[in-house]
Amino acid sequence: MQLNDDIHNYYEKLVIDYITLHKLDKRFSNEFLSDLCCIVLNQLPSKYIRHEVDLAFYMPAAERFEMEMNVKESIVRALEFMESREEREI
């Protein structure tokens, strides 16, 4: 059995949305952002979906807000961690 290509972790979209909204893709290299995404996504729970429209329809606004706050907090922690490691390597 093979999983359908449509199945993905919804937090991936939220992380990418945050990166784009805050223009982190303009500040950091793709290599840095790839590492950042791995660190962030490993801090967050999984929320697998097939179609975003289904999630948008069934998810309460409070849950969506909580997920977005979790992403923000995880990105802030990961950025602090990664930037502190870069400073030590200099």
Backbone hydrogen bonds, N-H to C=O, Kabsch-Sander energy under -0.5 kcal/mol:
donor,donor_aa,acceptor,acceptor_aa,energy
7,I,4,N,-1.5
8,H,49,I,-2.4
10,Y,8,H,-0.6
10,Y,47,K,-3.2
12,E,9,N,-1.6
13,K,9,N,-0.7
14,L,10,Y,-1.7
15,V,11,Y,-2.6
16,I,12,E,-2.4
17,D,13,K,-2.8
18,Y,14,L,-2.1
19,I,15,V,-2.5
20,T,16,I,-2.5
21,L,17,D,-2.9
22,H,18,Y,-2.4
23,K,20,T,-1.4
24,L,19,I,-2.3
25,D,19,I,-0.7
26,K,23,K,-1.2
27,R,23,K,-0.8
28,F,24,L,-2.1
33,L,29,S,-2.5
34,S,30,N,-2.4
35,D,31,E,-2.0
36,L,32,F,-2.7
37,C,33,L,-2.8
38,C,34,S,-1.9
39,I,35,D,-2.4
40,V,36,L,-2.9
41,L,37,C,-3.0
42,N,38,C,-1.7
43,Q,39,I,-0.7
43,Q,40,V,-1.3
44,L,40,V,-0.9
49,I,8,H,-2.7
54,D,51,H,-0.7
55,L,51,H,-1.3
56,A,52,E,-2.8
57,F,53,V,-1.9
58,Y,54,D,-2.0
59,M,55,L,-2.4
64,R,60,P,-2.0
65,F,61,A,-2.5
66,E,62,A,-2.2
67,M,63,E,-2.3
68,E,64,R,-2.3
69,M,65,F,-2.3
70,N,66,E,-2.3
71,V,67,M,-2.1
72,K,68,E,-2.3
73,E,69,M,-2.6
74,S,70,N,-2.3
75,I,71,V,-2.6
76,V,72,K,-2.5
77,R,73,E,-2.3
78,A,74,S,-2.4
79,L,75,I,-2.9
80,E,76,V,-2.2
81,F,77,R,-2.4
82,M,78,A,-2.9
83,E,79,L,-2.8
84,S,80,E,-2.1
85,R,81,F,-1.8
86,E,82,M,-2.1
87,E,83,E,-2.0
88,R,84,S,-1.7
89,E,85,R,-1.4
90,I,86,E,-0.8
90,I,87,E,-0.6
